[in-house]
């Protein structure tokens, strides 16, 4: 992906965040810097931005894209699971806007050696950052059949998870499964091909989510985001599959609710108070034009909320 690529739901994200001069923003997955550039441009002359990314290559590309705003941004090589501590250490507390652009970037999909895609043969890696210890190969090589089936079923929502896990374990007894091409062929022998979805899609998604602890990290980071948002601050979260969107939807529902006691209790004992007001009754999705121009945008869903006083 070239650094001039327009990111998914670009105008919609900026409309939700509503950047203004003098405000501070955090892009939790800065990627190639597309959304970050838009935030900095519209918060001129003195809006500031902190960009996080677990991928050091992404930060190098973002730094080049954002160089004309050199005095107004800070980039940190870290996972957003550490959002709260990084924000405070970088002087971004409180902040006026936070963006999460979840999922795998085009750069990562197009980088064959990262092993995210089943469409090219590459090492089974799938880590967002090289500092992470566990790779997809480690999971494939070490987990039991039951553990593999559980991951593929939970994170991939794959109906044939047990059959795929059984085939993987049988295959690795003959030789190590080190490459995406090997794994793809194993899955293709088990899962019938029909429609537009490749038989390996769900399994690769599941392994990537497990390798990077994506759902657990997202839940943690959303809670930290609320803590560092200023009153009136805006949060935008763009997800690309149903599991992520469900986490975001449930989090927003909880944080915008009053009492969360079980209905059977006669009086409230939770003392829960809403911290967010949800700005999007339904998620914002790409237009048909955007989906035609960028097929990778087709599953995107944008949800937003505002921090209450």
PLY file of the C-alpha trace (Angstrom):
ply
format ascii 1.0
element vertex 309
property float x
property float y
property float z
element edge 308
property int vertex1
property int vertex2
end_header
0.00 0.00 0.00
1.39 3.39 -0.92
1.51 6.01 1.79
-0.96 8.20 -0.12
-3.68 5.59 0.12
-6.92 6.97 1.56
-7.89 4.87 4.57
-11.27 3.24 5.17
-14.18 5.54 6.15
-11.79 8.51 6.14
-14.37 11.31 6.09
-16.69 9.46 8.44
-13.95 8.99 11.04
-13.01 12.65 10.88
-16.66 13.69 11.19
-16.98 11.62 14.38
-13.73 12.86 15.93
-14.35 16.46 14.80
-10.71 17.59 15.17
-10.17 21.14 16.43
-7.18 23.40 16.99
-5.52 23.04 20.36
-6.88 19.55 21.04
-5.03 16.27 21.63
-5.77 12.98 19.87
-4.57 9.39 19.97
-4.55 7.03 16.98
-4.17 3.63 18.65
-3.35 1.82 15.38
-1.63 4.49 13.34
-0.67 2.19 10.44
0.46 4.21 7.42
-0.80 7.42 9.03
-3.80 8.11 6.81
-6.32 8.92 9.52
-3.59 10.58 11.59
-2.75 12.95 8.74
-6.40 13.91 8.45
-6.64 14.61 12.19
-3.51 16.74 12.17
-4.59 18.64 9.07
-7.98 19.52 10.51
-6.66 20.40 13.98
-4.26 23.05 12.68
-2.38 25.03 13.76
-1.63 23.42 17.12
-3.59 20.19 17.50
-1.37 17.27 18.58
-1.49 13.54 17.98
0.00 10.45 19.59
0.21 7.45 17.28
0.71 3.88 18.51
1.48 0.78 16.50
2.94 -2.62 17.39
4.51 -2.80 13.92
7.77 -0.81 13.64
7.56 -0.81 9.84
4.17 0.88 10.03
5.66 3.60 12.23
8.44 4.24 9.72
5.87 4.73 6.95
3.66 6.89 9.18
6.63 9.08 10.12
7.30 9.82 6.45
3.66 10.58 5.77
3.33 12.90 8.76
6.70 14.67 8.48
5.13 17.99 7.50
3.47 18.03 10.93
6.78 17.19 12.65
6.35 19.30 15.77
2.80 18.13 16.40
2.93 14.33 16.60
4.60 11.59 18.61
4.88 7.96 17.44
5.38 5.06 19.86
6.10 1.43 19.00
3.69 -0.31 21.38
0.46 -2.28 21.46
-2.68 -0.39 22.44
-3.10 -2.76 25.38
-0.68 -0.32 27.05
-2.68 2.73 25.96
-3.11 4.30 29.40
0.54 4.18 30.45
1.84 5.28 27.03
-0.60 8.20 26.91
0.42 9.46 30.34
4.14 9.00 29.69
3.81 10.92 26.40
1.88 13.83 27.91
-1.44 12.91 26.28
-3.74 12.94 29.30
-6.52 13.84 29.11
-7.24 13.68 25.37
-10.06 14.97 23.19
-10.31 12.11 20.73
-9.25 8.46 20.39
-9.34 6.27 17.28
-9.10 2.49 17.06
-8.78 1.18 13.48
-8.77 -2.56 14.12
-7.74 -5.55 12.05
-4.89 -6.19 9.66
-3.63 -3.31 7.55
-3.10 -3.55 3.81
0.63 -3.24 4.42
0.60 -6.35 6.59
-1.56 -8.33 4.16
0.68 -7.36 1.26
3.88 -8.20 3.15
4.29 -11.87 2.28
6.83 -12.69 4.98
4.33 -11.80 7.71
2.18 -14.83 6.90
-1.22 -13.17 7.36
-2.65 -14.30 4.04
-3.47 -17.72 2.64
-3.12 -16.34 -0.89
0.68 -16.61 -0.93
3.14 -19.09 0.57
5.03 -17.60 3.54
6.23 -18.49 7.04
3.41 -19.01 9.54
4.03 -15.88 11.61
0.99 -13.55 11.92
2.48 -11.38 14.68
1.61 -7.68 14.58
5.05 -6.85 16.00
8.40 -8.72 16.06
8.66 -8.26 19.84
5.82 -10.76 20.35
6.98 -14.23 21.32
4.26 -16.58 20.03
3.75 -17.13 16.28
1.04 -18.96 14.37
3.54 -21.78 13.82
3.90 -22.18 17.59
0.14 -22.62 17.97
-0.08 -25.08 15.09
2.91 -27.06 16.39
2.20 -27.14 20.12
-1.54 -27.01 20.83
-3.62 -30.15 21.24
-6.37 -31.06 18.80
-8.98 -29.88 21.30
-7.21 -26.56 21.91
-6.84 -25.89 18.18
-10.49 -26.71 17.57
-11.54 -24.34 20.35
-9.50 -21.45 18.90
-10.74 -22.02 15.34
-14.35 -22.30 16.51
-14.26 -19.30 18.88
-12.18 -16.82 16.91
-12.99 -18.01 13.40
-16.60 -19.06 13.92
-15.70 -22.00 11.70
-18.35 -24.80 11.63
-15.75 -27.43 10.68
-13.28 -26.46 13.41
-12.97 -29.99 14.83
-12.29 -31.53 11.42
-9.67 -28.87 10.62
-7.92 -29.38 13.98
-7.92 -33.15 13.46
-6.38 -32.74 9.99
-3.71 -30.34 11.29
-2.64 -32.72 14.06
-2.52 -35.66 11.63
-0.45 -33.64 9.14
2.07 -32.34 11.68
2.85 -35.89 12.78
4.30 -36.44 9.32
6.15 -33.11 8.98
6.18 -29.67 10.66
3.61 -27.21 9.29
5.78 -24.12 8.97
4.26 -22.28 6.01
0.91 -20.78 5.06
0.84 -22.85 1.87
0.99 -26.10 3.82
-1.79 -25.03 6.17
-3.97 -23.78 3.33
-3.75 -27.13 1.51
-4.68 -29.02 4.69
-7.75 -26.84 5.19
-8.78 -27.08 1.53
-8.88 -30.87 1.85
-11.31 -30.60 4.79
-13.51 -27.60 4.04
-15.56 -27.59 0.83
-15.09 -24.55 -1.39
-18.24 -22.59 -2.13
-19.13 -18.95 -2.62
-16.66 -16.09 -2.39
-15.14 -17.06 0.98
-11.96 -19.13 0.72
-12.02 -22.29 2.88
-9.00 -21.04 4.90
-10.40 -17.57 5.67
-11.91 -18.34 9.08
-9.01 -20.46 10.31
-6.42 -17.82 9.37
-8.52 -15.16 11.11
-8.73 -17.32 14.23
-4.99 -17.94 14.39
-4.20 -14.24 13.88
-6.59 -13.22 16.66
-5.11 -15.82 19.02
-1.49 -14.95 18.22
-2.08 -11.26 18.92
-4.59 -11.60 21.81
-6.76 -9.21 19.81
-10.09 -9.46 21.61
-8.63 -9.45 25.13
-6.37 -6.50 24.27
-9.30 -4.62 22.74
-11.44 -5.05 25.85
-8.61 -3.76 28.03
-7.79 -0.84 25.74
-11.39 0.35 25.48
-11.56 0.63 29.27
-8.29 2.56 29.35
-9.54 4.86 26.60
-12.54 5.94 28.66
-10.24 6.73 31.57
-8.03 9.11 29.57
-10.79 10.85 27.58
-11.61 14.39 28.66
-15.28 15.26 29.29
-16.82 15.69 25.85
-13.99 13.69 24.28
-14.85 11.49 21.30
-14.03 7.83 20.72
-14.23 6.14 17.31
-13.75 2.39 16.84
-13.66 0.75 13.41
-13.91 -3.05 13.34
-13.67 -5.52 10.49
-15.30 -8.70 11.75
-18.25 -9.61 13.93
-16.24 -10.63 17.00
-14.56 -7.21 17.25
-17.80 -5.39 16.58
-19.57 -7.40 19.27
-16.91 -6.43 21.85
-17.25 -2.74 20.92
-21.06 -2.81 20.87
-21.27 -4.52 24.27
-18.68 -2.17 25.78
-20.53 0.91 24.58
-23.83 -0.51 25.84
-22.35 -1.15 29.29
-20.60 2.21 29.58
-23.70 4.13 28.49
-25.98 2.35 30.96
-27.01 3.24 34.48
-27.85 0.35 36.78
-26.48 -3.00 35.58
-27.78 -5.11 38.49
-29.56 -8.38 37.67
-33.31 -7.77 37.17
-34.16 -10.00 40.13
-32.61 -7.58 42.66
-35.24 -5.32 44.28
-32.84 -2.36 44.63
-29.69 -1.19 42.87
-26.47 -2.28 44.54
-24.00 -1.80 41.68
-23.68 2.00 41.87
-22.82 1.94 38.16
-22.92 5.30 36.40
-22.76 5.84 32.63
-19.46 7.25 31.38
-20.26 7.35 27.67
-23.04 8.60 25.41
-23.23 6.50 22.24
-23.14 8.66 19.09
-23.98 5.95 16.53
-27.34 4.20 16.95
-26.24 1.83 14.18
-22.67 1.35 12.94
-21.50 3.50 10.06
-20.52 1.38 7.04
-18.73 2.19 3.77
-20.70 3.47 0.79
-21.09 1.28 -2.28
-18.58 3.52 -4.08
-15.96 2.99 -1.38
-16.50 -0.77 -1.38
-16.01 -0.86 -5.15
-12.86 1.23 -4.95
-11.45 -0.62 -1.94
-12.86 -4.16 -1.51
-11.03 -4.51 1.83
-13.39 -1.90 3.26
-16.51 -3.98 2.69
-16.74 -5.42 6.24
-15.85 -2.21 8.11
-18.16 -0.94 10.87
-17.57 2.33 12.68
-19.04 2.97 16.13
-18.58 6.15 18.17
-19.24 7.54 21.62
-18.66 10.69 23.66
-17.27 10.90 27.21
-19.73 12.23 29.73
-18.71 14.73 32.40
0 1
1 2
2 3
3 4
4 5
5 6
6 7
7 8
8 9
9 10
10 11
11 12
12 13
13 14
14 15
15 16
16 17
17 18
18 19
19 20
20 21
21 22
22 23
23 24
24 25
25 26
26 27
27 28
28 29
29 30
30 31
31 32
32 33
33 34
34 35
35 36
36 37
37 38
38 39
39 40
40 41
41 42
42 43
43 44
44 45
45 46
46 47
47 48
48 49
49 50
50 51
51 52
52 53
53 54
54 55
55 56
56 57
57 58
58 59
59 60
60 61
61 62
62 63
63 64
64 65
65 66
66 67
67 68
68 69
69 70
70 71
71 72
72 73
73 74
74 75
75 76
76 77
77 78
78 79
79 80
80 81
81 82
82 83
83 84
84 85
85 86
86 87
87 88
88 89
89 90
90 91
91 92
92 93
93 94
94 95
95 96
96 97
97 98
98 99
99 100
100 101
101 102
102 103
103 104
104 105
105 106
106 107
107 108
108 109
109 110
110 111
111 112
112 113
113 114
114 115
115 116
116 117
117 118
118 119
119 120
120 121
121 122
122 123
123 124
124 125
125 126
126 127
127 128
128 129
129 130
130 131
131 132
132 133
133 134
134 135
135 136
136 137
137 138
138 139
139 140
140 141
141 142
142 143
143 144
144 145
145 146
146 147
147 148
148 149
149 150
150 151
151 152
152 153
153 154
154 155
155 156
156 157
157 158
158 159
159 160
160 161
161 162
162 163
163 164
164 165
165 166
166 167
167 168
168 169
169 170
170 171
171 172
172 173
173 174
174 175
175 176
176 177
177 178
178 179
179 180
180 181
181 182
182 183
183 184
184 185
185 186
186 187
187 188
188 189
189 190
190 191
191 192
192 193
193 194
194 195
195 196
196 197
197 198
198 199
199 200
200 201
201 202
202 203
203 204
204 205
205 206
206 207
207 208
208 209
209 210
210 211
211 212
212 213
213 214
214 215
215 216
216 217
217 218
218 219
219 220
220 221
221 222
222 223
223 224
224 225
225 226
226 227
227 228
228 229
229 230
230 231
231 232
232 233
233 234
234 235
235 236
236 237
237 238
238 239
239 240
240 241
241 242
242 243
243 244
244 245
245 246
246 247
247 248
248 249
249 250
250 251
251 252
252 253
253 254
254 255
255 256
256 257
257 258
258 259
259 260
260 261
261 262
262 263
263 264
264 265
265 266
266 267
267 268
268 269
269 270
270 271
271 272
272 273
273 274
274 275
275 276
276 277
277 278
278 279
279 280
280 281
281 282
282 283
283 284
284 285
285 286
286 287
287 288
288 289
289 290
290 291
291 292
292 293
293 294
294 295
295 296
296 297
297 298
298 299
299 300
300 301
301 302
302 303
303 304
304 305
305 306
306 307
307 308
